[in-house]
């Protein structure tokens, strides 16, 4: 059970590190909220994205992601839902005008639970992530090393473990910068605008994407 060679682990962990270092919508979402609301908001976004990734791993292990890969209708439905959600988040941030960002008192900021739920949805409503896991994880399934679903769950979980070593330092660095700028209303306004523009761009990018 789970008997792999050193070459297997080296190849997988190298790929997992590169995957987590490459910029994408998830990292942009996490850093955007970190700069807008500090470390607490950043970690809420982080845990939300990780929770969404866990669900993607589970879907890949159960074969549900294959439905998205095989059905253009299912793929399009999820894609447009995700794009619409990102655009809606972008509009909300643009309308905030700095009032919901760094310049608000701690008790008035966007609730951590809401940011967490946003992170889950941003991850889940990106069909390309589901298809990526479906295409990436099976490459590391080894015959005789256990049931395929268990191997998929193991490797998918380890990708998130690798992320736990890479992404939190980014949140801490971004949080320190956000704390230093917390009382600057003008910068708070531009951070809200930047976050809104980022979400709009991610929504348009997802809408224009194809399998």
Buried (B, 14 or more C-beta within 10 A) or exposed (E): EEEBEEEBEEBBBEBBBEBBEEEBBBBBBBBBBBBBBBBBBBBBBBBBBBBBBBBBBBBBBEEBBBBBBEEEEEBBEBBBBBBBBBBEBBBBBBEBBBEBBBBBEEEEBBEBEEBBBBBBBBBBBBBBBBBBBBEBBEEBBEEEBBEBBBBBBBBBBBBBEBBEEBBBEBBEBBBEEBEEBBEBEEBBBBBBBBBBBBBBBBBBEBBEBEE
